[in-house]
Amino acid sequence: MRSVIIALVLVVTGLFHQHGYAQIRKIPAVVTDAFKYKYRNAESVEWKDKLSHFVVSFHLDDESYEASFRNDGTWTGSQKLITREDLPEEVLDGLDKSKYAEWEIDNYFELIFPDDHREYRLLVSKSDLNKRDLTFNKKGRLLRDKLTL
């Protein structure tokens, strides 16, 4: 009897694990059409349903992007993985003047918004448990400072 229960638990766990990461619903055509129009040459496209919006990860011209679209197909913004060399000098100056100047920088992102303004997101860490998500404007002013995992 015990082996039957264990087998049943394994089967149910396997089914959940197999389907636990599936899309909750189909991506609406208006959203996929808006994406295809905005990023015609995108490759390696992967969608995620966030219920209130959709996020799509993709590559374009050998660069990694993530874009967000509302349920009605409205593009709300994108972020592009960049390098330290791609950051405006003012952002680096802003970081150097912040209390996070000595922290290790894990990733750099350029945030692109519909009104074509840009912001720069830096994921920094002091230890495995002490990590921050910092957002700077192009003039190097710290706009957001969030604790992250």
N, C-alpha and C positions, 0 to 999 in steps of 0.2 A: 504494500500500500504506500509506504514511504517513497519508494522509487517512482511510483506513478505520479505522486504529487510533485516530486522534483522534476520529472520529465515535463509535466504540465506547466510548471513555473518557467522552465527553460523555453518551451515553445511560445508561451505568451510573451516572455521577455524578448525573444527573437523577433516576434511579429511587431512588437512595439518599436524595437530598435530599428527594424527595417523600414517601418512606415513613420516613425517619429519625426523624421526630418523632411517629409514630403511637403509639397506645397499645400497650403490649406485650401486654396481655390485657384482657379485658372487665372493667369494674367490677362486682364481685359485687352482686347485688340486695340483700343484707343491708347493704351499705355505702351504697348509694344510698337505701335505705329509711330507714336511721338518719339520714342527712343530711336527707332530706325531713321527717322527724319533728322534728328539732332546729331546722331553719331553713325552716319552711313557706313563707314568702313570699320566698325567695331568687330573685334574677334574675341573668341573665348568668352562668350556672353553667359552669365549665370544670374538668374533672378532669385530674389528673396521677397516673400510676402511679409510685411510688417503690420498687416491689418489696416492701419490708417494710411499707409503708403507702400510703394514698392521700391526696392533697392536693387540696382543691377550693377554687377562687377564685370569689367571687360578690359580688353587691351586695345589700344589705338596708337598706331605709329610706335610700337615697342614701348609704350608707357602704360602703367596700370591706373585705372580709373574706377570710381564708384559714383553712380548718379542716383538721385532720388526723384520719383515721380508720384504725384497724387493719383488717387483712384480715377480721376477724370482725364489723366494724361498730361497734366500740367507739370513741367519740369521745375523742380524747386532748388536744384543745385547739384554740383558735382565736386568731387575731390580727386586730386591727382597726386600720386606718390612722386615725390621729387627728392633731390639730393641737397646737401648743404650748399653747394655751389649755385643752386637755383634760387636760393633765398635772397630777397633784397637785403642790401647791407644794413638798412635801417632795422630790419627784423633781428638780425644778429646783434646789432647794438642794443636793441630793446631787451633781448635775452641776457646779454652781458650785464645790463644794469638791473636785472631782476634778481630776486633771491634764489633763482634756479640756475644761475650762471655756472656753477660747478657741477651741476647734475649731468648725467649721461643722456644724450639725445638718442632715442631709439628709432624714431621715424619722423619724416618731414612730409607735410601735405600742403598743397595749394588748394584752397577752397574757392570755387567759382560759383558766383550767384547770378540769377537771371538779369539783374541790372548791370552785369559785367564788372562789379567790383570784386576784388580779390582779398582774401585773408589767408593767413598762414597758420597751420596747426602743427604743433610740435608735441610729440609724446616723449616725456622725459622721465627718468627714474634715478633715484638715489639708492634704492635697494629693491629686492623682489616685492616688498610690501609697500614701499613708498614711491608711488607713481603719480604723475600729473599729466593732464591733457591741457595744453596751453594754446590759446588762439591770439594771434597778433594781427593788427591791421598793417597795411603796407608801409606805414610810417614808423612801425616798431612799437606801437602802444599795445600793452597787454589788455585784451578785451575780455577774455574768459580764462579762468583757472579752475579746473575741475579735478577732483580726485578720481582716479581710475584704477582698474584692476590690471 
